[in-house]
Amino acid sequence: MNYDAYIAAFNEGDDEKLVDTWFAPDCLMYSTTRVCRGRDGLLAFLEWAHDGVREVVRPRQIMQEGNFVFVDLDMDFICSSPRLDFPFKPLLPGDIITVRFFVTYKLNEDGLIQELCSMTWPAEQEVIKAPLLSSHPGGRAAYHAYAAAFSAGDMERAGRYYTEDCVLRLPSVPVIEGREGICHFYGMMFENVREHLTVHSLVMDDNGIAVDCTSTFVAQKDAPDFVVRPLAKGEAVAVRVFVVYGLRDGHIHTIDVARAGEPEDVELAD
């Protein structure tokens, strides 16, 4: 078994492709809380587990002898939609938890996974944390979790992604300095107007992020002085923007925003 290739496939986030490629038709998965039988049973479990949560594997130790593989690994669970029923703890957009697993695999004669058994430590116990934002699949997933927290108006969680001395440069207001200042600015804005980010494309490495996205602003109450354009309660306007983030130690250190189009009115669904 090429375990590195299996991990790369797992971290792509395509559960159906993963199960069809790497697991035997009559596979079994044993965990502390359930047994999954066959590809259909395993896929159903993965689709439930990954609903709103991206799971990313980071192996620590891999041992293989014949058709038996033992792995000590860290799993990052990265939330982009509310999962209050998540097994390890309730999660909201922007939350990331890491859980250490011991996993064994038994392979059949074709090299497919016949049996998978997993045991876990309590969440965050004896784990190795990854950089929050990076070119790694988990780092890329974390950006989408950040965008989801921001779009939910949750600056307590979105603010975790900023350095303490983060700097925000917007085209319409003076420079805003510091995590506290940025969170205060958006917290005040969100009382009147909420902003939802729709990401169209994302380029990312360990030093920075470039995003092409649309910001949709929805008035929670009358906002006659809103900088994009005056809005009455319930009105919405969208603007295409380019955003460049500088990273430091896995956190957002600088944010530069430029408009890529003119504001357009949006009709909201009832």
C-alpha positions as CSV (number, residue, x, y, z in Angstrom):
1,M,0.0,0.0,0.0
2,N,1.3,3.4,-0.9
3,Y,0.2,5.1,2.2
4,D,1.3,8.6,1.1
5,A,-0.9,8.3,-2.0
6,Y,-3.8,7.2,0.2
7,I,-3.3,10.2,2.4
8,A,-3.2,12.5,-0.6
9,A,-6.4,11.0,-1.9
10,F,-8.1,11.3,1.6
11,N,-7.1,15.0,1.8
12,E,-8.6,15.8,-1.5
13,G,-12.0,15.6,0.2
14,D,-13.7,13.4,-2.4
15,D,-15.2,10.6,-0.2
16,E,-16.8,8.7,-3.1
17,K,-13.6,8.5,-5.1
18,L,-11.6,7.6,-2.0
19,V,-13.9,4.7,-1.1
20,D,-14.1,3.3,-4.6
21,T,-10.4,3.5,-5.1
22,W,-8.9,2.3,-1.8
23,F,-11.5,0.1,-0.1
24,A,-12.6,-3.4,-0.8
25,P,-16.3,-3.8,-1.7
26,D,-17.0,-5.8,1.5
27,C,-14.8,-3.6,3.7
28,L,-15.4,-3.2,7.4
29,M,-14.6,-0.1,9.6
30,Y,-14.6,-0.4,13.4
31,S,-14.4,2.6,15.6
32,T,-15.2,3.3,19.3
33,T,-18.8,4.2,18.4
34,R,-19.8,2.3,15.3
35,V,-19.3,-0.4,12.7
36,C,-19.6,0.4,9.0
37,R,-20.0,-2.5,6.6
38,G,-19.2,-2.3,2.9
39,R,-18.4,0.6,0.6
40,D,-22.0,2.0,0.9
41,G,-21.9,1.9,4.7
42,L,-18.5,3.5,4.9
43,L,-19.4,6.2,2.4
44,A,-22.7,7.0,4.2
45,F,-20.7,7.5,7.4
46,L,-18.0,9.7,5.7
47,E,-20.7,11.9,4.1
48,W,-22.3,12.4,7.5
49,A,-19.0,13.1,9.3
50,H,-17.9,15.5,6.6
51,D,-21.1,17.5,6.3
52,G,-19.8,21.0,6.9
53,V,-16.5,19.7,8.3
54,R,-13.4,19.1,6.3
55,E,-11.2,16.3,7.7
56,V,-7.5,16.4,7.0
57,V,-4.9,13.7,7.9
58,R,-1.4,14.4,9.1
59,P,0.5,11.1,9.8
60,R,3.1,11.0,12.6
61,Q,4.3,7.4,12.4
62,I,3.6,4.8,9.7
63,M,4.5,1.1,10.1
64,Q,3.7,-1.6,7.5
65,E,4.4,-5.3,7.5
66,G,2.9,-7.3,4.7
67,N,-0.8,-6.7,4.5
68,F,-1.0,-4.9,7.9
69,V,-0.5,-1.1,8.4
70,F,-0.4,0.8,11.7
71,V,-0.5,4.6,11.8
72,D,-0.3,7.2,14.6
73,L,-1.8,10.3,13.1
74,D,-3.3,13.7,13.8
75,M,-6.7,14.6,12.3
76,D,-7.7,18.2,11.8
77,F,-11.5,18.8,11.7
78,I,-12.1,22.2,10.0
79,C,-15.7,23.6,10.3
80,S,-17.4,25.7,7.6
81,S,-21.0,25.0,8.5
82,P,-22.6,24.6,12.0
83,R,-22.2,21.0,13.4
84,L,-23.6,21.1,16.9
85,D,-23.9,17.3,16.7
86,F,-20.2,16.7,15.9
87,P,-18.9,13.7,17.9
88,F,-15.8,15.3,19.5
89,K,-17.4,18.7,20.4
90,P,-20.0,21.1,18.9
91,L,-18.5,23.1,16.1
92,L,-19.3,26.4,14.5
93,P,-17.8,28.0,11.3
94,G,-14.2,28.9,11.9
95,D,-13.6,26.2,14.5
96,I,-10.7,23.8,14.1
97,I,-10.0,20.9,16.4
98,T,-7.3,18.3,16.2
99,V,-7.6,14.7,17.4
100,R,-4.9,12.1,17.7
101,F,-5.8,8.7,16.2
102,F,-4.3,5.2,16.2
103,V,-5.5,3.4,13.1
104,T,-4.8,-0.1,11.8
105,Y,-5.5,-1.3,8.2
106,K,-5.7,-4.9,6.9
107,L,-5.3,-5.2,3.2
108,N,-6.7,-7.9,0.9
109,E,-4.8,-9.7,-1.8
110,D,-5.5,-6.9,-4.2
111,G,-4.0,-4.3,-1.8
112,L,-7.4,-2.8,-1.0
113,I,-8.4,-1.9,2.6
114,Q,-10.4,-4.8,3.9
115,E,-10.6,-3.7,7.5
116,L,-10.0,-0.4,9.2
117,C,-9.9,0.0,13.0
118,S,-9.5,3.3,14.8
119,M,-9.1,4.5,18.3
120,T,-8.9,8.2,19.5
121,W,-7.4,10.3,22.2
122,P,-9.6,13.1,23.6
123,A,-9.7,16.1,21.3
124,E,-6.5,18.3,21.5
125,Q,-4.7,15.9,23.8
126,E,-1.1,15.1,22.8
127,V,-1.6,16.5,19.3
128,I,0.9,18.3,17.0
129,K,-0.9,21.5,15.7
130,A,-0.4,22.5,12.1
131,P,0.0,26.1,11.0
132,L,-3.5,27.6,10.8
133,L,-3.2,28.8,7.2
134,S,-0.8,27.3,4.7
135,S,-0.5,25.6,1.3
136,H,-1.3,22.3,2.9
137,P,-4.8,21.0,2.2
138,G,-5.7,21.7,5.9
139,G,-4.4,25.3,5.6
140,R,-6.5,25.8,2.4
141,A,-9.6,24.4,4.1
142,A,-8.9,26.7,7.1
143,Y,-9.2,29.8,4.8
144,H,-12.7,28.6,3.8
145,A,-13.6,28.1,7.4
146,Y,-12.4,31.7,8.1
147,A,-14.5,33.0,5.3
148,A,-17.5,31.1,6.7
149,A,-17.0,32.6,10.2
150,F,-16.6,36.1,8.7
151,S,-19.8,35.6,6.6
152,A,-21.6,34.5,9.7
153,G,-20.7,37.7,11.4
154,D,-18.7,35.8,14.0
155,M,-15.6,38.0,14.5
156,E,-14.7,36.2,17.7
157,R,-13.8,33.2,15.5
158,A,-12.7,35.0,12.4
159,G,-10.4,37.1,14.6
160,R,-8.5,34.0,15.7
161,Y,-7.0,34.0,12.2
162,Y,-5.4,37.4,12.5
163,T,-2.0,38.3,14.1
164,E,-2.3,40.7,17.0
165,D,-0.8,43.4,14.8
166,C,-2.7,42.6,11.6
167,V,-3.3,45.6,9.2
168,L,-6.4,46.0,7.1
169,R,-6.4,48.3,4.0
170,L,-9.8,48.9,2.4
171,P,-10.5,51.3,-0.5
172,S,-13.1,53.3,1.3
173,V,-11.9,53.9,4.9
174,P,-8.6,54.7,6.6
175,V,-6.1,51.9,7.4
176,I,-7.3,49.8,10.4
177,E,-4.5,48.4,12.6
178,G,-4.5,45.5,15.0
179,R,-6.7,42.4,15.5
180,E,-8.8,44.3,18.1
181,G,-9.3,47.3,15.8
182,I,-10.3,45.0,12.8
183,C,-12.7,43.0,14.9
184,H,-14.2,46.1,16.4
185,F,-14.7,47.7,12.9
186,Y,-16.4,44.7,11.5
187,G,-18.4,44.0,14.7
188,M,-19.8,47.5,14.5
189,M,-20.5,47.2,10.7
190,F,-22.3,43.9,11.1
191,E,-24.8,45.4,13.5
192,N,-26.1,47.4,10.5
193,V,-24.8,45.5,7.4
194,R,-23.7,41.9,7.1
195,E,-21.1,40.9,4.5
196,H,-21.1,37.4,2.9
197,L,-18.0,36.2,1.0
198,T,-18.4,34.1,-2.1
199,V,-15.0,32.8,-3.2
200,H,-14.5,32.3,-6.9
201,S,-10.8,31.4,-7.0
202,L,-8.0,31.1,-4.4
203,V,-4.3,31.0,-4.8
204,M,-2.3,30.2,-1.7
205,D,1.1,29.4,-0.4
206,D,2.7,29.5,3.1
207,N,3.4,33.2,2.7
208,G,0.1,34.6,1.4
209,I,-3.3,34.2,-0.2
210,A,-4.9,35.9,-3.3
211,V,-8.6,35.6,-3.5
212,D,-11.1,36.6,-6.2
213,C,-14.5,36.9,-4.5
214,T,-17.8,38.7,-4.3
215,S,-18.8,40.6,-1.2
216,T,-22.6,40.7,-0.8
217,F,-23.7,43.3,1.8
218,V,-27.2,42.8,3.3
219,A,-28.7,45.6,5.5
220,Q,-29.9,44.4,8.9
221,K,-31.4,47.8,9.5
222,D,-31.5,51.1,7.6
223,A,-27.9,52.1,6.7
224,P,-28.0,55.5,5.0
225,D,-24.3,56.2,5.5
226,F,-23.0,52.8,4.3
227,V,-19.8,53.3,2.3
228,V,-20.7,51.2,-0.7
229,R,-24.1,52.9,-1.1
230,P,-27.0,53.8,1.2
231,L,-29.1,50.7,2.0
232,A,-32.5,50.3,3.5
233,K,-33.3,47.4,5.8
234,G,-33.4,44.2,3.7
235,E,-31.7,45.7,0.7
236,A,-28.5,44.1,-0.6
237,V,-25.6,45.1,-2.9
238,A,-22.8,43.0,-4.3
239,V,-19.2,44.0,-5.3
240,R,-16.5,41.9,-6.9
241,V,-13.2,42.3,-5.1
242,F,-9.7,41.1,-5.1
243,V,-8.2,40.4,-1.7
244,V,-4.5,39.8,-0.9
245,Y,-3.6,38.4,2.5
246,G,0.0,38.3,3.8
247,L,0.7,35.5,6.2
248,R,3.0,35.3,9.2
249,D,3.3,32.1,11.2
250,G,0.1,30.7,9.7
251,H,-2.0,33.8,10.6
252,I,-3.2,36.7,8.6
253,H,-0.8,39.6,9.0
254,T,-2.0,42.0,6.3
255,I,-5.2,42.4,4.3
256,D,-5.4,44.5,1.1
257,V,-8.7,44.8,-0.7
258,A,-9.4,46.3,-4.1
259,R,-12.6,46.6,-6.0
260,A,-12.8,44.6,-9.2
261,G,-16.2,45.9,-10.4
262,E,-19.0,48.3,-9.7
263,P,-21.6,47.7,-7.0
264,E,-24.7,45.8,-8.3
265,D,-28.1,45.5,-6.5
266,V,-29.1,42.0,-5.5
267,E,-32.6,40.6,-5.2
268,L,-32.7,38.4,-2.1
269,A,-34.7,35.1,-2.1
270,D,-37.7,35.2,0.2
